[in-house]
């Protein structure tokens, strides 16, 4: 469940262990295909592909960072009461990166962050006293106030400009290259440090967003400025559409020798 490295999943209960009689191969395959569809609500189907909504629940504080070879162990304190009933093994998005809870003590949660996640996200720069965005994983039936977010960070960006206006703040982000820019479209969705945002302008390797005072109050965007690093997750549906169109066009051109 960490960035670029682990797919979200769940353990299935095995309370019944009786042996079933053998069935013809075709019948077994047909039943396997039907089983995931029967009784699955739309909300549960969304949960299967998305663990977060992009609605940041607030700021958490980095209390301790312990680094070892290829691994970083961090303790992060959530606001009072916000870690209630959380279980070891649960998923929490920290700056938009899906992490697994390894220990819980009151409002304090512990996470192990592997080397690839440290490299690919801004979690490699966590320091004691810093604030991070957090969002606990969505539950079946929760309102999707933002957009479907997996917690798998695609790349990092740097804040290249901040423009203050009377009622909002315009923030410009610059990506290290243009490989992900084809998925970032004006008025489209994007997750920045786990926050579901609407893209403003897109130009070259940069894109902008407009932040209202409430977003600045409850997220790290009220604390970050030019030069700071952010995690980027492009919107999955947009990525799927763009990739599909590219494949279809490439096949069409190849068939006609163009």
Secondary structure as GFF3:
##gff-version 3
##sequence-region A 1 258
A	DSSP	alpha_helix	25	35	.	.	.	ID=ss1
A	DSSP	alpha_helix	42	49	.	.	.	ID=ss2
A	DSSP	beta_strand	58	68	.	.	.	ID=ss3
A	DSSP	beta_strand	71	77	.	.	.	ID=ss4
A	DSSP	beta_strand	91	94	.	.	.	ID=ss5
A	DSSP	beta_strand	97	105	.	.	.	ID=ss6
A	DSSP	beta_strand	108	114	.	.	.	ID=ss7
A	DSSP	alpha_helix	115	120	.	.	.	ID=ss8
A	DSSP	three_ten_helix	122	125	.	.	.	ID=ss9
A	DSSP	beta_strand	131	136	.	.	.	ID=ss10
A	DSSP	beta_strand	155	164	.	.	.	ID=ss11
A	DSSP	beta_strand	168	175	.	.	.	ID=ss12
A	DSSP	three_ten_helix	181	183	.	.	.	ID=ss13
A	DSSP	beta_strand	189	192	.	.	.	ID=ss14
A	DSSP	beta_strand	195	203	.	.	.	ID=ss15
A	DSSP	beta_strand	206	212	.	.	.	ID=ss16
A	DSSP	alpha_helix	213	218	.	.	.	ID=ss17
A	DSSP	three_ten_helix	220	222	.	.	.	ID=ss18
A	DSSP	beta_strand	229	234	.	.	.	ID=ss19
A	DSSP	alpha_helix	236	255	.	.	.	ID=ss20
###
